[in-house]
């Protein structure tokens, strides 16, 4: 089929939940994607922070092929080795004692909310059911996750949502302390907000959340679906704060492109959950777990994380220099390989101009351009980014 035939068929048969650009991606290699016309695109989206190792990674391909010849799916009715290996690695390299596997970030948040409610009921009795979330948050589009997502335009069409969610200003410790009450069962926060515009939670803010949760007998949930697993240059985005959660949600990069999510919990939370309380037919599938284990063992290595920090620092410096030349960039924010450029113009305009220049970027709100490339990019790819993005930002400021 031609590019236009594919686009026409999508318009006819696919529920219109996305606005897509007028090209069709066909294959990937390294940190580049290619459309059906053969045009190459430098990828600074990586499937929305998913493809941590880029495209065509030989180790992931070998793992996928090897496991595909053994088992794809048997459901959670039976023991399999890959999900146990992955669970052990995740727990041994985090605060967690146990893991629940699912299929996406939204599902991992749903599990976290359910576990928190069950833990609160088991530990404190009835009535401790409220959640506290924060302005700018994004935790998913399922009904529970959406209830703790501070986006009116996402919430309003589907109201009423799950009751019991309240919001406080992000990075405002005093307001958070006031919002967390004896009725609070859990607080959920992103250590680095992705969809909300690439804003970091301050260490003092996270420490205040931890202290207040302990005082009120509430759980602290870190949503690291987008910012976790090496994206910020440390294995977990919350590490620099010195604060540990009771629950952590993971997904996007975990499967290297295959759908998988995980909800990590302490033993105290796990003990509140009994067989039948939660489940998923496709979760912990041997194919996804085998690939995820291979990816995690790569990403957690100190040398890999040091590479992310080195290239991320270089990217930050180049972006700040670029911002000094462009009047449309008012702020540069980020850490590791997650960066946001605050703009005076709509971010979608810059994204669209990037398509023409063979560059993929993504908005994070109306006027923030987000850069979340594969974690394996090199400095030469940063230079290529600046060479393509720079003229767009400078010329936009001159029009």
Buried (B, 14 or more C-beta within 10 A) or exposed (E): EEBEEBBEEEEEEEEEEEEEBEBBBBEBEBBBBBBBEEBEBBBBBBBBBBBBBBBEBEBBEEBBEEBEEEBEEEEBEEEBBBBBBBBEBBBEBBBBBBBBBBBBBBBBBBBBBBBBBBBBBBBBEEEBBBBBBBBBBBBBBBEBBBBBBBBEEBBEEEEEBBEBBBBBBBBBBEBBBEBBBEBBBBBBBBBBBBBBBBBBBBBEBBBBBBBBBEEBEBBBBBBBBBBBBBBBBBBBBBBBBEBBBBBBBBBBBBBBBBBBBBBBBBEEBBBBBEEEEBEBEBBBBBBBBBBBBBBBBBBBEEEBBEBBBBBBEBBBEBBEEBBEEBBBBEEBBBBBBBBBBBBEBEBBBBBEBBBEBBBBBBBBBEBBBBBBBBBBBBEEBBEBBBEBBBEBBBEBBEE
